[in-house]
Amino acid sequence: MTTYSAVVTTGIYCRPGCGAKPLARNTRTYEHPAAAEAAGFRACLRCRPYRVAAPVAAGAPELVCRAWQLIIDGVLDDGTEAALAARMGLSPRHLRRLFVQHMGATPDQLARSRRAHFARRLLDDTDLTVLDVAFASGFGSLRQFNRTMREVFRASPTDLRDRRRRADRLVADGGLVLRLPFVPGYDWAAVREFLGVRAVPGVEEVDGDTYRRTITVEGAPGVLEVSPGGDGHLLLRAHLPYWEGLIHVVGHAGRMLGVDTDHTAGVAALSADPVLGPLVRARPGLAVPVAWNALEAGVRAVLGRGRTPREAADRLGALTHRLGTKVPGLPGGLTHTFPDAAAIARAEVTEEEAALVGALAADVARGHGALDHGTGLDAPATLPYADHDLRHDLAFRLGSREAFPLGDASLRAALAGLGLDPAACHERWRPWRSLAAAHLMAHGDRL
């Protein structure tokens, strides 16, 4: 886990590796930048902590992880901690206590810090106007934006733009290019290969070392391209109809790619396993990619049952070409956006699949209910036909740390090849069963 060092004599906090050498007795450590900022410290101008990934603490409970995913989705942009707590089935006081205990800051403080850090990266990396940066970062007004940036960085947005270094600005022939920070050790090649096997034709593609996919923003199509960047980051090129709410698009992309998830403790634990260990040690930087949204997670889980990843992807591709929106002029092999919930509910599939897909689509269309990123294993249990394997498949695709989708063909192929009993082996990999499953699935893809 990355820790941030704050110096009480200067009021500045730094990320690991900063060249500053303060006396140990004058330093305090924090696990998240928001925690240091809540304690009154500002970001170092030399190491710029806002440019590195700041994941949730590896030991944080599932409730905190799920609430954090909802914050990434913007639940606190125009909502309150009380509403978030009610959605989580907790009291506001208990939710705040959990966040302070495991993150060092309250949900509101974390959301504010996240918006400010994203805005600072936009001021460095792009030529967007200050007004565009404010709304792209999730702020409700220019006044709120200016006030927050002064509180967090002790300078106005205009002053911060003037301070950017010459090498910061990312020049692009098309689209908006941003740095997408990842946790140390992240293996883009392994994640890209995992995504490529499961890419839905027309919606996703892997071309060399670049991953592309179509998305929908408020009903309008867009395209994201991810490719290798420099030390500690990928490059994300976004082609979007407008920039308002860009922070949530980038947050979705980072979550899908697993760039902001710290698996250090899980890798250490699983590497000691006599059977799984060699797979983990061979690719310690493999993250757990998740679905772009809850609808895609549910549809892929239902229509992919009993099929290999490639067969499932081809079936989803056929569905997309029939029900999705065709978008001309897209790069590479991209042709459509994934169908929306209303179209999916009309899909011509088996009776059992239709019942479950319809329930999933209706749940997503309501904007609340059983499916959220970070959902636990019990949440989808109220859906029809949601048996044990399907619940684990849904939870895995939605970012649960404890899911183990035994129904996945690649995972079962890997278990068979390693001579492991599917019904019993996974219990020994708690609490890192999703990470174990990702390594097994990647291994099974190559068998």
C-alpha positions in Angstrom: 0.0 0.0 0.0 1.3 3.5 -0.9 1.8 5.7 2.1 2.1 9.5 2.0 4.5 11.3 4.3 3.5 14.7 5.7 5.9 17.1 7.3 4.5 19.0 10.2 7.1 21.8 10.0 6.3 22.7 6.4 2.7 21.6 6.1 3.4 19.6 2.9 2.8 15.9 2.2 4.7 13.8 -0.3 4.4 10.5 -2.1 7.1 7.7 -1.7 10.3 8.5 -3.6 10.2 12.2 -3.2 13.6 13.8 -2.9 12.7 15.7 0.2 14.6 14.5 3.4 12.7 15.7 6.4 13.6 14.6 9.9 11.7 11.5 10.9 10.4 13.1 14.1 8.6 15.8 12.0 6.7 13.4 9.7 3.3 11.8 9.9 2.1 9.0 7.5 -1.2 8.7 5.8 -2.6 6.0 3.5 -4.5 8.4 1.2 -3.9 11.9 0.0 -7.4 13.0 1.2 -6.4 12.0 4.8 -3.3 14.2 4.6 -5.4 17.1 3.2 -8.0 16.6 5.9 -5.3 17.0 8.4 -4.3 20.4 6.9 -1.4 19.4 4.6 -1.0 20.4 0.9 0.5 18.5 -1.9 4.3 18.7 -2.6 5.1 20.7 -5.7 8.1 18.5 -6.4 6.7 15.0 -6.4 3.0 16.0 -7.1 1.1 13.2 -5.3 -2.0 13.9 -7.3 -0.4 12.3 -10.3 -0.2 8.8 -8.8 -2.9 6.2 -8.2 -4.4 6.3 -4.7 -6.2 3.0 -4.2 -8.4 1.9 -1.3 -6.5 0.3 1.5 -6.1 -3.4 0.8 -7.5 -4.3 4.2 -10.6 -2.2 3.9 -13.9 -4.1 4.3 -16.2 -4.8 1.3 -18.7 -2.1 2.5 -16.0 0.6 2.3 -14.9 -0.7 -1.2 -18.4 -0.6 -2.5 -19.1 2.8 -1.1 -15.9 4.1 -2.7 -17.0 2.7 -6.1 -20.3 4.6 -5.7 -18.3 7.8 -4.9 -16.3 7.2 -8.2 -19.7 7.0 -9.9 -20.5 10.5 -8.6 -23.0 9.7 -5.9 -21.7 12.6 -3.8 -21.5 15.1 -6.7 -25.0 16.2 -5.9 -25.9 13.8 -3.0 -25.1 13.6 0.7 -23.3 11.3 3.0 -26.6 10.5 4.5 -28.0 9.3 1.2 -24.9 7.2 0.6 -25.2 5.7 4.0 -28.8 4.8 3.4 -27.9 3.1 0.2 -25.3 1.1 2.0 -27.8 0.2 4.8 -25.7 2.1 7.4 -26.2 5.1 9.6 -24.2 8.2 8.4 -22.2 8.2 11.6 -21.1 4.6 11.2 -20.3 5.1 7.5 -18.1 8.1 8.4 -16.4 6.1 11.2 -15.6 3.2 8.8 -14.1 5.6 6.2 -12.0 7.5 8.8 -10.8 4.2 10.2 -9.8 2.6 6.9 -9.2 5.6 4.6 -8.3 8.4 7.1 -11.0 10.7 5.8 -14.7 11.0 5.5 -16.6 10.2 2.3 -17.1 13.9 1.5 -13.4 14.6 2.1 -12.4 11.8 -0.2 -14.9 12.9 -2.9 -13.6 16.5 -2.7 -10.0 15.4 -2.9 -10.7 13.1 -5.9 -12.3 16.0 -7.8 -9.5 18.4 -7.0 -6.8 15.9 -8.0 -8.5 15.1 -11.3 -8.9 18.8 -12.0 -5.2 19.4 -11.3 -4.3 16.7 -13.8 -6.5 18.3 -16.4 -4.9 21.7 -15.8 -1.5 20.1 -16.3 -2.2 17.7 -19.2 -4.8 19.5 -21.3 -5.6 22.8 -22.8 -9.3 22.7 -21.6 -10.5 26.1 -20.3 -10.8 26.5 -16.6 -14.6 26.4 -16.9 -14.4 23.1 -18.8 -12.0 21.7 -16.3 -14.4 22.5 -13.5 -17.4 20.7 -15.0 -15.3 17.9 -16.3 -14.1 17.2 -12.8 -17.6 17.0 -11.3 -17.9 20.4 -9.7 -21.3 22.1 -9.6 -20.1 25.6 -10.1 -17.0 27.7 -10.9 -17.2 29.2 -7.5 -17.1 25.8 -5.8 -14.2 24.8 -8.1 -12.1 27.9 -7.3 -12.8 27.5 -3.5 -11.8 23.8 -3.4 -8.7 24.2 -5.5 -7.5 27.0 -3.2 -8.2 24.9 -0.1 -6.5 21.8 -1.4 -3.6 23.3 -3.4 -3.4 26.8 -1.9 -3.6 28.4 -5.3 -6.3 29.4 -7.9 -6.9 27.2 -11.0 -5.4 29.9 -13.2 -2.2 30.0 -11.1 -2.0 26.2 -11.1 -2.3 26.2 -15.0 0.5 28.7 -15.2 2.8 26.5 -13.0 2.5 23.4 -15.2 5.8 22.1 -16.6 6.5 22.2 -20.3 6.5 18.4 -20.5 3.2 18.0 -18.8 1.0 19.1 -21.7 -0.1 16.1 -23.8 -0.6 17.1 -27.5 -3.0 15.0 -29.5 -4.2 15.0 -33.1 -7.6 13.9 -32.0 -9.5 13.4 -28.8 -8.3 14.4 -25.3 -5.3 12.6 -23.9 -4.9 12.1 -20.2 -2.5 10.2 -17.9 -4.2 7.3 -16.2 -2.1 6.5 -13.1 -1.7 2.9 -11.9 -0.5 1.3 -8.8 3.2 0.2 -8.8 3.8 -3.1 -10.5 0.7 -3.0 -12.7 1.1 -5.3 -15.8 -0.7 -3.7 -18.7 0.3 -6.5 -21.1 -1.4 -9.1 -18.9 -4.5 -7.0 -18.5 -4.7 -6.2 -22.2 -4.4 -9.9 -23.0 -7.2 -10.7 -20.6 -9.4 -8.1 -22.1 -8.6 -9.1 -25.7 -9.8 -12.7 -25.2 -13.2 -11.3 -23.9 -13.5 -8.3 -26.3 -17.0 -8.0 -27.8 -16.8 -7.6 -31.6 -17.9 -4.1 -32.7 -17.7 -2.7 -29.1 -14.1 -3.6 -28.0 -10.9 -4.4 -29.7 -7.2 -4.9 -28.9 -4.9 -3.6 -31.6 -1.2 -4.2 -30.8 -0.7 -2.6 -27.4 -3.8 -0.5 -27.6 -7.3 -1.3 -26.2 -10.3 0.5 -27.6 -14.0 0.5 -26.8 -17.2 2.4 -27.5 -19.2 3.9 -24.6 -22.3 5.9 -24.3 -22.4 9.2 -22.4 -26.0 10.5 -21.8 -27.2 8.7 -24.9 -24.4 9.9 -27.2 -21.6 7.7 -28.4 -17.9 8.0 -27.5 -14.7 6.1 -27.8 -11.9 5.4 -25.4 -8.4 4.3 -26.3 -5.8 3.1 -23.8 -2.2 2.5 -24.6 1.2 2.4 -22.7 2.4 5.6 -21.2 5.4 6.5 -19.1 6.5 5.5 -15.7 3.5 4.8 -13.5 0.7 5.6 -15.9 -1.2 4.6 -19.1 -2.4 7.0 -21.7 -6.1 7.4 -22.1 -7.4 9.1 -25.2 -11.1 10.1 -25.0 -13.3 11.0 -27.9 -16.5 12.3 -26.2 -19.4 14.4 -27.2 -18.7 16.8 -24.4 -16.4 17.0 -21.3 -18.9 17.5 -18.5 -18.6 14.6 -16.0 -15.3 13.5 -17.6 -14.1 12.5 -14.2 -16.7 9.7 -14.0 -15.8 8.4 -17.5 -12.1 8.3 -16.5 -13.1 6.7 -13.2 -15.0 4.0 -15.0 -12.1 3.3 -17.3 -9.7 3.0 -14.4 -12.0 0.7 -12.5 -12.5 -1.5 -15.6 -8.7 -1.8 -16.1 -8.0 -2.3 -12.4 -5.4 0.5 -12.4 -6.3 1.8 -9.0 -6.6 -1.5 -7.1 -3.8 -2.5 -4.8 -3.3 -6.2 -5.0 0.1 -6.3 -3.2 -1.2 -8.1 -0.2 -3.1 -10.6 -2.3 -0.1 -11.3 -4.5 2.0 -11.9 -1.5 -0.5 -14.3 0.0 -1.3 -16.2 -3.2 2.3 -16.5 -4.2 2.9 -18.8 -1.3 0.3 -21.3 -2.5 2.0 -24.5 -3.8 -0.2 -24.8 -6.9 -1.4 -21.2 -7.7 1.9 -19.6 -6.6 3.8 -20.2 -9.9 0.9 -18.5 -11.9 0.9 -15.5 -9.6 4.6 -15.1 -9.5 4.8 -15.3 -13.3 2.4 -12.3 -13.6 2.2 -10.5 -10.3 0.9 -7.3 -11.9 -2.3 -8.9 -13.3 -5.2 -6.8 -12.0 -8.8 -7.9 -11.9 -10.6 -6.2 -14.9 -14.3 -5.6 -14.3 -17.2 -4.8 -16.6 -17.7 -1.3 -18.0 -21.1 -1.1 -16.2 -23.6 -3.2 -14.4 -25.7 -3.9 -17.5 -22.7 -5.3 -19.4 -21.7 -7.4 -16.4 -25.2 -8.9 -16.1 -25.7 -9.6 -19.8 -22.3 -11.2 -20.2 -22.7 -13.3 -17.1 -26.1 -14.6 -18.3 -25.4 -15.1 -22.0 -21.9 -16.5 -21.4 -23.0 -19.4 -19.1 -21.5 -22.6 -20.4 -19.5 -20.9 -23.1 -15.8 -20.1 -23.5 -14.8 -16.4 -23.3 -14.5 -16.2 -27.0 -17.9 -17.9 -27.7 -19.5 -15.6 -25.1 -17.9 -12.5 -26.7 -19.1 -13.6 -30.2 -22.6 -14.1 -28.9 -22.6 -10.6 -27.3 -21.2 -9.2 -30.5 -24.1 -10.7 -32.5 -26.5 -9.3 -29.9 -24.8 -5.9 -30.2 -25.0 -5.8 -34.0 -28.7 -6.6 -33.8 -29.8 -4.3 -30.9 -27.0 -1.8 -30.4 -26.6 1.6 -32.0 -24.5 1.7 -35.2 -21.9 4.5 -35.1 -20.2 5.2 -38.5 -16.6 6.4 -38.8 -15.1 4.8 -35.7 -11.5 3.6 -35.6 -10.4 0.0 -36.2 -13.1 -2.6 -35.9 -15.4 -0.6 -33.7 -18.9 -0.3 -35.2 -21.6 -0.2 -32.4 -22.3 0.9 -28.9 -23.5 -1.8 -26.5 -27.3 -2.0 -26.4 -29.2 -0.1 -23.7 -31.3 -1.8 -21.0 -34.6 -1.3 -23.0 -33.2 -3.0 -26.1 -31.6 -5.8 -24.1 -35.0 -6.5 -22.4 -36.4 -7.4 -25.9 -33.5 -9.7 -26.8 -34.5 -13.0 -28.5 -32.9 -15.5 -26.1 -34.1 -18.6 -24.2 -36.9 -18.3 -21.7 -34.7 -18.6 -18.7 -32.1 -16.1 -20.1 -34.9 -13.7 -21.1 -36.3 -13.7 -17.6 -33.0 -12.9 -16.0 -31.8 -10.5 -18.6 -35.1 -8.7 -18.3 -34.8 -8.4 -14.6 -31.2 -7.2 -14.8 -32.1 -4.6 -17.5 -35.1 -3.4 -15.4 -32.9 -3.1 -12.3 -30.2 -1.1 -14.2 -32.9 1.1 -15.8 -34.2 2.1 -12.4 -30.7 3.2 -11.4 -30.6 1.3 -8.1 -31.2 -2.1 -6.7 -29.2 -5.3 -6.8 -26.3 -4.3 -9.1 -23.6 -1.8 -8.3 -19.8 -1.9 -8.8 -18.2 -3.5 -5.8 -21.4 -5.4 -5.0 -21.1 -8.4 -2.7 -22.1 -12.0 -3.4 -25.5 -11.7 -1.8 -26.8 -8.7 -3.6 -27.9 -10.4 -6.9 -29.6 -13.2 -5.0 -33.0 -11.6 -5.3 -32.9 -11.9 -9.1 -34.7 -14.9 -10.7 -32.5 -17.9 -11.6 -29.5 -16.3 -9.8 -27.9 -19.5 -8.6 -24.6 -19.8 -6.8 -22.4 -19.7 -9.9 -24.2 -16.8 -11.5 -24.0 -14.7 -8.3 -20.2 -15.3 -8.2 -19.9 -14.4 -11.9 -21.9 -11.2 -11.4 -19.9 -10.3 -8.3 -16.6 -11.0 -10.1 -17.5 -8.7 -13.0 -18.6 -6.0 -10.6 -15.4 -5.9 -8.6 -16.1 -8.0 -5.5 -12.8 -9.2 -3.9 -14.4 -12.5 -2.7 -16.0 -13.8 -5.9 -14.9 -17.1 -7.5 -17.0 -17.8 -10.7 -16.8 -21.6 -11.0 -19.0 -21.4 -14.0 -16.3 -19.7 -16.1 -15.0 -22.1 -18.8 -11.4 -20.8 -18.6 -11.3 -21.0 -14.8 -12.6 -24.6 -14.9 -10.1 -25.5 -17.6 -7.3 -24.2 -15.5 -8.4 -26.1 -12.4 -8.7 -29.3 -14.4 -5.2 -28.7 -15.9 -3.8 -28.2 -12.4 -5.6 -31.2 -11.0 -7.6 -29.2 -8.5 -11.1 -30.0 -7.2 -13.4 -27.1 -8.2 -15.7 -27.7 -5.3 -13.1 -27.3 -2.5 -9.9 -25.6 -3.6 -11.1 -22.0 -3.7 -11.8 -21.8 0.0 -8.1 -21.7 0.8 -7.7 -18.5 -1.3 -9.8 -16.3 0.9 -9.9 -13.3 1.1 -8.3 -13.0 -2.4 -10.6 -15.3 -4.4 -11.2 -12.8 -7.2 -7.5 -12.3 -7.7 -7.0 -16.0 -7.7 -9.8 -16.5 -10.2 -8.3 -13.9 -12.5 -4.9 -15.7 -12.6 -6.6 -19.0 -13.2 -8.8 -17.6 -16.0 -5.7 -16.1 -17.6 -4.0 -19.4 -17.4 -7.1 -21.2 -18.7 -7.3 -18.9 -21.7 -3.9 -20.2 -22.9 -4.8 -23.9 -22.6 
